[in-house]
Amino acid sequence: MATICITGASDGIGLATTEQLLAAGHRVLVHARSEERGRPVVDRLTGDVGLVTGDLASLAEVEDLARQIIAQGPLDVLVNNAGVWVRGDVPPTSVDGFETTFAVNVLAPHLLTTRLADHLTGRLVWLGSGMAGSGHPDADDPGAKTDPSRAYSDSKASDVLLAGAWGRRLKGVGSVAVDPGWVKTKLASSGAPGTVDSSADSLTYLCTEADLGQGLYWRGRRTITVPKHLRDEAYADALAATCDRLVGADR
């Protein structure tokens, strides 16, 4: 059985995926923003489950999160699931001075993957979106957008691009992105037709069974085609190099 870490797993798609994986006998490290947020959730779950914490809007806390995960032992699968859309009481800028959507949805998973690269043995899954195809992040300045909708679509396009870039960087580790569909979560409107369980089925399949060599981008249990610009390896690698610089991983 695999050991799988899922970011943003205290609710929504992340929690539903955790429940499915635990039911199948896997070990799951549930990531939550804080002990206060995550502990009540983990205490209700049944199975081999652990809690790791850290605010993804802080690069320092992402670094600490990586250390917590490494301390838990070998890691087979990392699911970069957590995401944010700036609205309501979500601050527009992270503690490090980046646009928040970019900081949480792009820089945090990039840094976490960087720190776990030598520790990860099997699979890497990134959460895309139906909005990813309309995103066109600037590879040299990917966090420049401040309009919430544009910032979100650019961040999801970035995640698809980074899935490809990390697939070339990591030897022996499959890296893919998945469109979870339009489902009822805190990021989606109440009119969303899908459920978190259907998205969780797709993530569980990618974590444990799917042949990731079939393609970069998935929906349900099948690969789908993404716009040409999201398959551009030079574009993806340039974006990854910029993220390296912004998180200090190029030094």
SVG drawing of the C-alpha trace seen along z (x, -y; Angstrom):
<svg xmlns="http://www.w3.org/2000/svg" viewBox="-27 -43 50 45">
<polyline fill="none" stroke="black" stroke-width="0.4" points="0.0,0.0 1.1,-3.5 1.9,-6.5 0.2,-9.6 0.3,-13.2 -2.6,-15.5 -2.4,-19.2 -5.6,-21.0 -7.1,-17.8 -9.2,-19.0 -12.3,-19.5 -13.6,-19.4 -12.0,-17.2 -8.9,-16.6 -10.9,-15.2 -13.1,-13.0 -9.9,-11.6 -8.4,-11.0 -11.5,-9.0 -11.4,-6.9 -7.7,-6.1 -8.0,-5.2 -10.9,-2.9 -8.6,-1.1 -6.0,-0.6 -3.5,-3.3 -1.6,-5.6 -2.6,-9.3 -0.8,-12.4 -3.5,-15.0 -2.3,-18.6 -4.2,-21.4 -3.4,-25.1 -3.1,-24.6 -3.4,-22.1 -6.6,-23.7 -8.1,-23.2 -6.8,-19.8 -6.9,-17.9 -10.7,-17.6 -10.8,-16.3 -8.1,-13.7 -9.5,-12.5 -12.8,-11.6 -11.1,-9.6 -10.5,-5.8 -7.3,-4.2 -3.6,-4.9 -3.7,-8.7 -1.4,-11.5 -1.5,-15.3 1.0,-17.8 0.4,-21.5 1.5,-24.8 0.0,-27.9 0.8,-27.7 0.7,-31.5 4.0,-31.5 7.2,-30.1 8.7,-29.6 5.7,-27.4 5.9,-25.4 9.6,-24.7 8.5,-23.5 5.7,-21.4 8.3,-19.7 10.3,-18.8 7.3,-17.4 6.5,-15.2 10.0,-13.9 10.0,-13.1 7.0,-10.8 9.2,-8.4 9.1,-7.3 6.5,-9.1 5.0,-7.4 2.6,-10.1 2.3,-13.9 -1.0,-15.5 -0.8,-19.2 -4.5,-19.8 -4.8,-22.9 -6.0,-26.1 -7.4,-29.5 -9.4,-32.1 -9.0,-35.7 -12.3,-36.9 -14.1,-37.7 -11.6,-37.9 -8.8,-36.3 -5.9,-38.8 -4.7,-39.8 -1.0,-39.5 0.9,-36.7 3.2,-37.3 6.1,-37.1 4.6,-39.9 3.3,-37.7 -0.2,-37.8 -2.0,-35.3 -3.5,-33.1 -0.1,-32.7 1.6,-32.2 -0.7,-29.4 -1.6,-27.7 1.7,-27.9 4.7,-28.8 3.8,-26.7 3.4,-23.4 6.5,-24.2 8.5,-24.7 7.0,-21.7 7.8,-19.5 11.3,-20.9 12.0,-20.0 10.4,-16.5 12.0,-15.7 14.6,-13.4 12.1,-11.9 9.3,-11.1 9.3,-7.6 6.2,-7.2 3.7,-9.8 3.0,-13.6 -0.5,-14.9 -1.4,-18.6 -4.9,-20.0 -5.9,-21.8 -9.3,-23.3 -11.7,-23.8 -10.3,-27.3 -6.7,-26.2 -7.0,-26.4 -7.8,-30.1 -4.8,-30.8 -1.7,-32.4 0.8,-33.1 3.9,-35.2 6.8,-32.8 9.0,-35.7 6.4,-37.3 3.7,-34.6 2.2,-36.3 1.5,-39.7 -2.3,-39.3 -4.4,-40.7 -7.9,-40.3 -9.2,-37.3 -10.5,-35.4 -7.5,-35.9 -5.2,-35.2 -7.0,-31.9 -7.0,-30.7 -3.3,-31.6 -2.5,-29.7 -4.3,-26.6 -2.5,-26.9 0.7,-27.2 -0.1,-24.0 -0.6,-22.1 2.7,-23.5 4.6,-22.6 3.2,-19.1 4.9,-18.7 8.1,-20.4 8.4,-18.3 7.7,-15.1 10.9,-15.9 12.9,-16.8 12.0,-13.8 13.4,-10.4 11.1,-7.5 8.3,-9.7 5.2,-10.2 3.8,-13.8 0.3,-14.7 -2.4,-17.2 -6.1,-16.6 -9.2,-18.6 -11.4,-17.7 -14.5,-19.1 -17.0,-21.8 -18.0,-20.4 -19.5,-21.8 -16.6,-23.1 -15.8,-26.4 -14.2,-27.6 -17.2,-26.8 -20.7,-28.3 -23.5,-26.4 -24.8,-25.6 -21.9,-23.3 -23.2,-20.0 -20.5,-17.7 -19.7,-16.2 -16.4,-15.9 -16.8,-12.1 -16.6,-12.0 -13.5,-14.1 -12.0,-12.0 -12.5,-8.9 -10.4,-10.4 -7.6,-11.5 -7.6,-8.1 -7.3,-6.4 -4.3,-8.6 -2.7,-8.1 -2.9,-4.3 -3.8,-2.7 -3.5,-4.9 -0.8,-4.4 0.5,-8.0 2.5,-7.5 -0.8,-7.8 -0.7,-11.6 -0.2,-14.8 -3.8,-15.9 -6.7,-13.9 -10.4,-14.2 -12.2,-11.4 -10.2,-8.2 -9.1,-9.4 -6.6,-11.7 -7.8,-14.8 -6.1,-17.2 -5.1,-20.6 -4.4,-23.7 -1.1,-23.7 0.5,-26.4 0.1,-24.2 2.0,-21.4 4.9,-23.8 7.9,-22.3 10.1,-25.4 7.3,-27.5 6.8,-25.1 10.5,-24.9 10.9,-28.7 8.0,-29.0 9.6,-26.4 12.9,-28.2 11.2,-31.5 9.5,-29.7 12.9,-28.3 14.2,-31.8 11.3,-33.2 11.5,-30.5 15.2,-30.5 15.6,-27.0 18.0,-28.1 20.7,-28.9"/>
</svg>
